[in-house]
Structures are given as structure tokens and as C-alpha cells.
Amino acid sequence: MAIPARLFSPSLEQVANVATAQTMLAGIREYLDEYAREIFDLWFEGKVNGEVTFDNPKWANYMRAEANLARHIDTQLSAYADSLAAEVAANNGRLSRPFKLTFHAEVGSSTGGYRTGYAVLHGSNKSAGDFQVTGNLMATRLAPAQGVYTVTFNNLVFVFNDIVDANKKYASDVTGLRLANNLARVLRVGPPRDYILRIKWSPVGPKVFQSGPYSKTPGAAVTPPFRR
């Protein structure tokens, strides 16, 4: 994830006074939605020492509302349910244990951006832990002869892990970072500081998938999954 460094105008690299700096910062904050603004403010003012976790209803509802992410999580859980066939059989058709999955996840449009929280987040960061799912699973065989079984995932916790920083692959972001530091100096805040961001939430309830030999390919998402 990159902070919106490109929003800092190159023409204002030398911010001359507090009034100019305040006007510029107000324009940037006005451009961002409330989610992008919260992420930006923590970075710009250097308020985070290392990492911060967003674990509250506001962010939980926001992340739940991202339809593409919800589908991606279901696909990963469904594939994991399919992979349990041998383990279910080895345990006489019943299996109950904790589990953990880690994979890459994205939110918002494919091009990313800066205006919304989704756009600023864009993709989970592998170095920070990527996207993690933890919880408990219970698998129950329904038809021994066919090998059909259901898997219920309970007590689910999702964590989107990212790093808030300027994307130094782009010259415009490098320039923007320099301007941000100059702006913070004039306003006597910060300086801007990169940090690890973890967004933590849970689904509304358990997720249930039916698996078995009728799946089109091993490990593929079951079509259609059914949920309680």
C-alpha cells in the first residue's frame, strides 16, 4: 500500500508559510474519503511507532462490504474444505480442529489509487503477513459411500496486513514524500512515518461448505457453496 504522495503538488515543494501548508493539507484531506484519511493522518503525523491494528465496527463493516474480497475468502475456504478429504476419511468421517490460512488478497479496483480506503489499501503485503484467516473447523461425512462431507468454519477471524509507505518505485511518490516531510516540518507535526497496518474483523456467522468427489477439480471452490 502506498500513501497518497502524488497528491502533494510539485509546485509547492518549498512550502513558505503555515497558511499555505494548512491550505494544502486541507485540500488533500478533503480529497480522501474517511477511511483513506484515517490511514493518511496516522502516517503524515507520524503517530504510529511500528504497527497499529484497526479492530472496530467501523472498519469491520467496511471490509465486510468489499464484495470481491468476500468472494476471494469464500474461494479460499472452499478450496481448503476440499483439501480435507483424506484427513476426514482417516478420522472416521469426523474432524474438528483449529486452522490457519495465509494468502494474498486485494480490495478495490485493479489499478489501486488514493481516494478511498480500498484504493489506498489495494493489496495485502506479504512482508507484513499478507491476508490471514484463523478459526476452528468441523468436518462431518454425510455419505460414506460417496465421500461427501460438510465443513463448518467457526470463530473466524480475518486480518488484512499491509505496510503504509510511499511507493518508492515511482519518481512522483519520491517527490511527494519529500514534499510531505517539508509540509510536516512547516506545520510542526510528524515527520511522516511508515507503519504496519493490520485490519481485523470477523464475518457475521460461520461459513459452511459441502465437499466431495463431485467437485470439478481437486481443491477448486465448490459450486455452489451453501452457508448457514
N, C-alpha and C positions, 0 to 999 in steps of 0.2 A: 504494500500500500504506500502511496506517495502523498505527502501533504500538498495542498494546492499552491505550490511555489510559483507556478506560472501566472498566478493572479497578481503577483507583485509587478507593477509596470516598470520596465527597464528605464523609462524616463525619470523615474523617481529614485534612482539608485542612491543619490545623495539627498536624503530627507533633511531639509534645512531646519525645520522647527516642529514643535509639538503639535500645533494646529494642523499642519499638513499631514503629519503622521497619524493623528486621530481621524482625520477625514479619510485617509487611505484605508486604515484598518476598518473603519465603519463600512466602507464600500465592500470590502472583502467579506466581512461577516454577514452583510445583507445579502450577498450573492449566494451564500451557503444555506442549505436547509438546517433545521435544528440539530440533526444528527451529525452532519458533516461539521457543523460549527462547534459542537461539543468536542469532537476529536481534534479539530484545529486549535481550539483555545488551549487545551491541555499541552499541545506541542509548542505553540507560539510562546506561551508564558512560562514554559519550562517547569510545569507543575509536577511532572511525574519523574520520580527517581527510579528508573529501571522498568517497572511494569505497572499496569493498572488493570483491574477486572471490572467490566460492566456487568452487573448481576442484579437487574432490577426489572420491574414490569414494563417500563418504557422500552427498553432495548429488547426484552423478550418478545413483546408483541411485534416489534419492528422486524426482528429476524424471522419470526414465525410467518409473517406476511409475505416473505420472499418466495414466490411460487416455484421458481427454478431450483432454489436451494432445497425446498421441501421435497421436490421430486427426486433430486440427486440423493438426498439422505435415504428416501424410501428405496431407491435402486440399490444403494449400498447395503442396506439392511436385508433386502430381499435376496441379494446375491449371497450374503453371509448365511442366511437361513438355508439356502440351497446347499451350501458347503458343509452343513452339519449332518448330512445323510448317514455317513459311516459312523459318526460318533453316536447318533441316535440309535442306530442298529446295535452298536456294541453295548449300549446301556439298556437293552431290552425295551426299546421304544419310548423311554422317558429320559429327559436330560434337563438338568437345572444347574445353572452356574452363572457367575458374573462374566462379563465380556468387555472388550475394548477394541474399537476400530479407529484407525487413523488414515485419512485420505485428503486429497486436495479438494477444495470447494471454492466456488465463485458466486458472487452476488451482483445484481445489477446487469448492465449491458456488457457486451463482449469488449467494448472499447474502453471501459473504465471512465474516468473523468474526475470531477472535483465537486460538482454542485450538491449531490445528495450523499447521504451516509453510505448507501450501497456503492455508489461510484467511487468514493474515496477508499472504501474497504476493498472492493473488487475481488481479489483472490487471497486465500489464506496463505500464510508464509511458512514454508517447510522448516526454516531455521527456528521459528518460534513455536513449532509444534503442529503446524498445519490445522486440519479440522479433526476434532476428536469426538467420538461417541462412546459413552460408557453406560453401563446399566446391568440388568440381570436378564437372562433368557430362560424360558421354559419351553422345551420341545416335547410334543406328545404325538405318538404314532396313531393314526386314525385307522388305516387299513394295512395290516401287516403284509398281506399278500402283494399289495401294490407298492408298498413302501411310502405311502402318503403320510405326511405329518404336518402339524401346525407348529409354528414358533411364535411365542409371545415375548415381546421385548418390553420389560417393565423398568420403572425407576430410571428412565432415560435422562441423560444429561448431555447436551451439546455444547461444545466450546469452539468458537471461531478464533484462531490465534493469528495475529498479524503484527507487523512492525510499522510504526508510524515514523516515516522519514521522508526526506527529499529523494526523488529518483535521480541519482547522480549519473545515470546513463544519458540524460538529456541536458544539453547546454542551458536550455531555458530554465530547468529546475535548479541547476547550479547557480545561475544568476539570481533566480528567485530566492534561493537560500541566503545568498549574500544580502539581498535587499531586506529579507525578513530579519536578519540579525541587526542590520542598520536601523530598521524601524523599531525593533525592540529596545535598542540602545537609546534612541531618542525618547521613547516612552518610559524608559526605566523599568522595563519588565524583562522577564526571561533571564538569559537568552534562550531561544528555541532549543528544545532538547528532544532527541529521538527517544521513543519508548516502545515497549512491547504492549500490545493491547489484546486482552482476552475478553470475548463476549460470551457469556454463559447463560443458557436457558434450557428449559425442558418443554417437550410437547405437551399438549393438553391431556393426553392419556396414553395408554400402552399402544403399541403397534403389533398387529398380528398378521402373519403371512402363512400361506399354505404352500408347502413344497413337496416335490416328489418327482418321479420319473417322467411326468408329462411335460416338464419344463422343456422349452425348445433347445436350449444348450446348457450344459453344466455351468452353474454359477451365474446364469442370467437372471434378471429380475423376473419374478413370477408374474404372469399376466392372466387375469388381473389379481392384485393382492386384495385381501379383504381385511378390514380393521374393525376393532371394537371401539 
